[in-house]
Amino acid sequence: MTQTKGSPRNPGRFTKPLPREQWQAPSAELIAQSEEVRKILRKGMSIFDYFLEKERNQNKTGS
């Protein structure tokens, strides 16, 4: 395999998962957003519907 300019010499080093002690806990914002997405999915809607609705709500409130 030919190495191209800018590519890592050992790409396997970058594909290994982080050790568990380096993991970060999810933020409260991420947890809340994940629950909102799950609710939308349970209603039979898609992830795209979730973000469309979120964008509409932001446009209404001006945030």
C-alpha angles and dihedrals in degrees: 000000000000118000114229124210110277096018119120118255092224109031092173088071090064097048098058116104119250116260112262092249089063095053117113124220114245115259122249088248092055092047091050093047091048090054091049090052092049090053091052091048091049088055088058094253125129133244086254090058089053094055093042090053092046091051092049091051092049091051090051093051095038093233 
